[in-house]
C-alpha cells in the first residue's frame, strides 16, 4: 500500500531537459543584454524582461516537481507564455532602441527554439483536460 504522501509517478528531472538548460542560458544572456538598458528603466522594462526570462526555467522546474503530468503540462504552458512575453518584450526593446537589430536577432531565435521544444515535449503526454 502506498503512503498517502507518496507521489503517484516518477517526477521529471528538469535538469536533464534540454529546453530547461537552454532557458537557463537564456536568462544569463538576457541579464547581460539588459545591463545596457537606460537606468530610468531599471524598474520598468528591464525588470519585466528579466522576470519573464527567469519565469521560463523556473516554471519548467516547478512543473517537473508536481505530482501529475497534468500539473506539469500546466506549468509548461506557463513557461511557454513567459517565452512569448519575453519575445514581445525583446521586440519592444528593439522598437524603443534599447537593443539593436543584431542583438535582437541573436536572442529571438533562442526564445523561439525553447518555445518549439516545450511544445514538442508536451505532445508526448496523453493527458485529458
HUPE-V417224 format. One record per backbone hydrogen bond with DSSP energy under -1.0 kcal/mol. NH is the residue of the N-H (numbers start at 1). CO is the residue of the C=O. E is the energy in kcal/mol with one decimal. If there is no record, write none. Layout:
# HUPE-V417224
nh=NH co=CO e=E
nh=NH co=CO e=E
This chain:
# HUPE-V417224
nh=6 co=3 e=-2.0
nh=12 co=64 e=-1.1
nh=14 co=12 e=-1.2
nh=16 co=13 e=-1.8
nh=17 co=14 e=-1.4
nh=21 co=17 e=-2.1
nh=22 co=18 e=-2.6
nh=23 co=19 e=-1.8
nh=24 co=20 e=-2.2
nh=25 co=21 e=-1.8
nh=26 co=22 e=-2.3
nh=27 co=23 e=-1.9
nh=28 co=24 e=-1.4
nh=29 co=25 e=-2.1
nh=30 co=26 e=-2.8
nh=31 co=27 e=-2.5
nh=32 co=28 e=-2.3
nh=33 co=29 e=-2.3
nh=34 co=30 e=-2.5
nh=36 co=33 e=-1.2
nh=37 co=34 e=-1.5
nh=41 co=38 e=-2.0
nh=42 co=39 e=-1.8
nh=44 co=41 e=-1.2
nh=46 co=41 e=-1.6
nh=48 co=44 e=-2.1
nh=49 co=45 e=-2.9
nh=50 co=46 e=-2.2
nh=51 co=47 e=-2.4
nh=52 co=48 e=-2.4
nh=53 co=49 e=-2.2
nh=54 co=50 e=-2.4
nh=55 co=51 e=-2.1
nh=58 co=54 e=-1.9
nh=59 co=55 e=-2.1
nh=60 co=56 e=-1.7
nh=61 co=57 e=-2.5
nh=62 co=58 e=-2.5
nh=63 co=59 e=-2.5
nh=64 co=60 e=-2.0
nh=65 co=61 e=-1.2
nh=66 co=63 e=-1.4
nh=72 co=68 e=-2.2
nh=73 co=69 e=-2.9
nh=74 co=70 e=-1.8
nh=75 co=71 e=-2.1
nh=76 co=72 e=-2.2
nh=77 co=73 e=-2.3
nh=78 co=74 e=-1.7
nh=79 co=75 e=-2.5
nh=80 co=76 e=-2.4
nh=81 co=77 e=-2.3
nh=82 co=78 e=-2.3
nh=83 co=79 e=-2.0
nh=84 co=80 e=-2.2
nh=85 co=81 e=-2.3
nh=86 co=82 e=-2.7
nh=87 co=83 e=-2.3
nh=88 co=84 e=-2.2
nh=89 co=85 e=-2.5
nh=90 co=86 e=-2.4
nh=91 co=87 e=-1.8
nh=92 co=88 e=-2.4
nh=93 co=89 e=-2.5
nh=94 co=90 e=-1.8
nh=95 co=91 e=-2.3
nh=96 co=92 e=-2.2
nh=97 co=94 e=-1.4
nh=98 co=93 e=-2.8
nh=99 co=93 e=-1.1
nh=104 co=100 e=-2.2
nh=105 co=101 e=-2.7
nh=107 co=103 e=-2.1
nh=108 co=104 e=-2.7
nh=111 co=107 e=-2.0
nh=112 co=108 e=-2.6
nh=113 co=109 e=-2.1
nh=114 co=110 e=-1.9
nh=115 co=111 e=-2.2
nh=116 co=112 e=-2.2
nh=117 co=113 e=-2.4
nh=118 co=114 e=-2.5
nh=119 co=115 e=-2.3
nh=120 co=116 e=-2.5
nh=121 co=117 e=-2.3
nh=122 co=118 e=-2.6
nh=123 co=119 e=-1.2
nh=124 co=121 e=-1.6
nh=125 co=122 e=-1.7
